Amino acid sequence: MNMEERISSSIKSVGGEVGEWVQVSERPGREPFGREVEFRVGNLMWGKVHVRKEGDIYLLVISNKVFNWKDRVKDLKLKGEIVDAVGGMLWLKEGQELEEDLKWIKGYLESLSPK
C-alpha cells in the first residue's frame, strides 16, 4: 500500500470521506511540490492532508464547532507536531501517527458535542 492509500485508509477508518488526490504547486505553471487530498468526517471536521515530495505529511483540520484551537493546545494529546493553531484551524506535521491523531481529534470533537 503506498502512502496515499495509507492516508486515505486512515481517514476512512474514522468514518471520513476522501476526495481525489491532486498535485499542488506554489503558483500555476510551477512544478508541483506535493500532493493533497480533501477530507470530511461527518459534521465534526474537514480539511486536507498534504504530502510533500520529500515525504513530509501535514494535516489541516477545520472544526465545524466554533472555538479557537489555539486556546486548547494544552489539552491536545497528539503525536504529530502542532505547526499552527489559530481560530478554527489546526495544522499538524505528522509522521506515522496520522490515524491515531485523527481518532483522537474525532473523539475530542465528539466530547465537545452535546449528548
C-alpha positions in Angstrom: 0.0 0.0 0.0 1.5 3.4 -1.0 1.5 6.5 1.2 -1.7 8.0 -0.4 -3.6 4.7 0.1 -2.5 4.5 3.7 -3.6 8.1 4.3 -6.9 7.5 2.6 -7.4 4.4 4.7 -6.6 6.3 7.9 -9.2 8.9 7.1 -11.8 6.2 6.2 -11.0 4.4 9.5 -12.5 7.3 11.4 -15.6 7.4 9.2 -14.2 10.0 6.9 -14.8 10.7 3.2 -11.8 11.2 1.0 -11.7 13.3 -2.2 -9.3 13.0 -5.1 -5.6 13.4 -4.8 -4.3 16.5 -6.7 -0.9 17.9 -7.3 -0.1 21.3 -5.7 2.4 23.9 -6.6 3.2 27.4 -5.3 1.7 29.1 -8.4 0.1 27.9 -11.6 2.7 26.8 -14.1 5.3 25.9 -11.4 6.4 22.4 -10.8 4.3 20.6 -8.1 6.0 20.3 -4.7 3.4 17.9 -3.3 0.0 16.2 -3.4 -3.0 16.8 -1.3 -6.5 15.4 -0.6 -9.5 17.0 1.0 -11.5 15.0 3.6 -14.6 15.3 5.7 -15.5 13.4 8.9 -19.3 13.8 9.2 -20.4 17.1 10.8 -17.3 17.2 13.0 -14.4 18.4 10.8 -13.0 18.7 7.4 -9.6 19.6 6.0 -6.7 18.4 3.9 -3.8 16.1 4.1 -0.8 17.5 2.2 2.2 15.3 1.3 5.4 16.9 0.1 7.7 15.3 -2.4 10.2 14.7 0.4 7.6 12.7 2.3 6.6 15.3 4.9 2.9 15.0 5.8 0.8 17.9 7.0 -2.7 17.7 8.3 -5.1 20.6 8.3 -8.1 20.2 10.5 -11.0 22.7 10.5 -13.6 22.1 13.1 -17.3 22.6 12.4 -17.6 23.6 16.1 -17.0 27.2 16.8 -13.9 27.6 19.0 -10.3 28.6 18.8 -7.8 25.7 18.6 -5.1 28.0 20.0 -6.9 28.2 23.3 -7.0 24.4 23.6 -3.4 23.4 22.5 -2.5 22.5 26.1 -5.4 19.9 26.1 -4.4 18.3 22.9 -2.8 14.9 23.3 -1.5 14.5 19.7 1.5 12.6 18.4 2.1 15.0 15.5 3.8 18.3 15.9 1.5 21.3 16.1 2.7 23.8 13.5 -0.1 26.3 13.9 -3.4 26.6 15.8 -5.5 29.7 15.1 -9.2 30.2 15.0 -10.9 27.1 13.8 -7.9 25.7 12.1 -5.2 23.3 13.4 -2.1 22.4 11.3 0.0 19.4 12.3 3.1 17.9 10.9 2.6 14.2 11.0 4.7 11.1 10.9 3.4 7.5 11.1 0.8 8.5 13.7 -1.8 10.2 11.4 -4.5 7.6 12.1 -4.0 7.8 15.8 -4.3 11.6 15.7 -7.4 11.6 13.5 -9.0 9.2 16.0 -8.1 11.4 18.9 -9.3 14.6 17.3 -12.6 13.0 16.3 -13.1 11.8 19.9 -12.2 15.2 21.3 -14.6 17.0 19.0 -17.4 14.4 19.8 -16.7 15.1 23.5 -17.5 18.8 22.9 -20.8 17.9 21.3 -24.0 18.0 23.5 -25.3 14.4 24.0 
